[in-house]
Amino acid sequence: MKRNPKRVADDLNASWEVLAEPIQTVMRRYNIENAYDKLKELTRGKGGINRASLQTFIATLDIPQAEKQRLLQLSPDAYIGKAVELAKRI
């Protein structure tokens, strides 16, 4: 299989929706109702999720400022969720 690091990087940079998981998790931790639906609403009738739309959304959340800063620092190319933990279970 031929590898193309630039294409992988481009695909990740165009896939900000992968950050819906950690955002939804934090929303639920702070008892924000309908976390899934609020994230889904973010993309309806729009061109999708991007850095700017996620940053705007995160800024509106009723969560501690430290959590907002942590979420704002995430990017699709660096977020792996629980992959390391799950891989160790195998």
GIRADA-V228200 format. One record per residue. N is the residue number from 1. D_CENTER is the distance of its C-alpha to the mean C-alpha in Angstrom with 2 decimals. Layout:
BEGIN
n->N d_center->D_CENTER
n->N d_center->D_CENTER
END
This chain:
BEGIN
n->1 d_center->28.75
n->2 d_center->28.29
n->3 d_center->25.25
n->4 d_center->23.78
n->5 d_center->21.40
n->6 d_center->21.08
n->7 d_center->20.10
n->8 d_center->17.43
n->9 d_center->16.05
n->10 d_center->16.38
n->11 d_center->14.65
n->12 d_center->11.54
n->13 d_center->11.72
n->14 d_center->12.07
n->15 d_center->9.11
n->16 d_center->6.12
n->17 d_center->5.69
n->18 d_center->4.85
n->19 d_center->1.11
n->20 d_center->3.72
n->21 d_center->5.54
n->22 d_center->5.47
n->23 d_center->5.57
n->24 d_center->8.10
n->25 d_center->9.76
n->26 d_center->10.49
n->27 d_center->11.68
n->28 d_center->13.90
n->29 d_center->15.16
n->30 d_center->16.48
n->31 d_center->17.90
n->32 d_center->16.24
n->33 d_center->17.80
n->34 d_center->16.36
n->35 d_center->12.68
n->36 d_center->12.10
n->37 d_center->14.54
n->38 d_center->13.22
n->39 d_center->9.86
n->40 d_center->12.23
n->41 d_center->14.51
n->42 d_center->12.21
n->43 d_center->12.77
n->44 d_center->16.36
n->45 d_center->19.03
n->46 d_center->16.96
n->47 d_center->16.18
n->48 d_center->12.57
n->49 d_center->9.32
n->50 d_center->9.77
n->51 d_center->9.49
n->52 d_center->12.16
n->53 d_center->11.14
n->54 d_center->7.81
n->55 d_center->10.18
n->56 d_center->12.77
n->57 d_center->10.99
n->58 d_center->10.04
n->59 d_center->13.68
n->60 d_center->15.07
n->61 d_center->13.87
n->62 d_center->16.84
n->63 d_center->15.62
n->64 d_center->17.28
n->65 d_center->16.96
n->66 d_center->16.26
n->67 d_center->13.05
n->68 d_center->12.04
n->69 d_center->13.06
n->70 d_center->11.21
n->71 d_center->7.77
n->72 d_center->9.22
n->73 d_center->10.20
n->74 d_center->7.12
n->75 d_center->7.33
n->76 d_center->7.09
n->77 d_center->10.67
n->78 d_center->10.57
n->79 d_center->7.96
n->80 d_center->10.27
n->81 d_center->9.63
n->82 d_center->13.20
n->83 d_center->14.66
n->84 d_center->17.34
n->85 d_center->18.40
n->86 d_center->18.67
n->87 d_center->20.52
n->88 d_center->23.02
n->89 d_center->23.95
n->90 d_center->25.38
END
